[in-house]
Amino acid sequence: MQKTRKFHNPKLSERANDLRRAPTKEERKLWFDFLRTLPVHFCRQKTIGNYIVDFYCAECALVIELDGAQHYEEVAEAYDRKRDAYLASLGLTVLRYSDLEFNRNYKNICADILNHIGLE
């Protein structure tokens, strides 16, 4: 895997900081109730290339995305496919969960994340 620092985009830093300061309720719950307690380090709203990912773990080469309803519009789906292909080209695995799925199956999503990072 290539180091993501090489792909850091300072032009997106201000936007990433804004997103970090105003997370969705799903992002807040995943971060405060789960990800920050894990023995591996996750970053929130990490810039990688021309993108900002919701959560990123360099140690596990893992990106986690929580998708609101806007991600299921045709244009957004095409954008996400392009973005996921770019991230995969860096050797990263992208896990996507809809907000609806997150709110209905929080424990299963946490178990899936644990499985991907090798802690379950």
C-alpha positions, 0 to 999 in steps of 0.5 A: 500500500502506498502511504496516504500522506503522499496523497494528502490534499491540503486544498481539502483540509479546510473542508475536512476540518468543517466536516470533522466539526459537524459530523452526522449523528451516525458518524458521531455514534460510530466514532465516539461509541466504537471506532475511537475505542479500538486498538487500531487508530482511525482518522475522521474526515481524512483527505486522500487525493481529491477525496475526503473519506469519513473514517480511515485506518492506515494500519488496516488499509481501510476506509469506512463510509456512512452514506446518507440518502444523497449517495443513492442518486444516479450522479452520486452513485457514479461519483462513489464508484469512481472514488472507490476505484481510486481508493482501491488503486491505493490498496485500500478497502472501502466499506460502505454502509447506508445511514438506514442500515447503520441505524437498523443494524449498528451491532452487525456493522460494528461486527463487520468492521471488527472482522475486516480489521481482524479483531473478531 
